[in-house]
Amino acid sequence: MSEQSTAPEQAPLLRIVTPATTPEEVAAIVAVLSALGGGEAAPEPPRSEWASPERAVRSSPGRGLHAGRGAWRASGLPR
């Protein structure tokens, strides 16, 4: 009883078109492509606090704007 693969044939990942390509050149190309990484998705960059929707709300009940020393700094920073 022979087992037959049900997976379809896949196209080659790398095809050399120039007949004068040496094995060393192919190895260099494979090394560079391997170093580029696999199919992992790039991580999402952290969201800036400046783009936070909470910055649009300047004050809420019980939390007013600061007055006095350092007030200019406290008014522009997220809480």
Secondary structure by P-SEA (a helix, b strand, c coil): cbbbbcccccccccccccccccaaaaaaaaaaaaaccccccccccccccccccccccccccccccccccaaaaaacccc
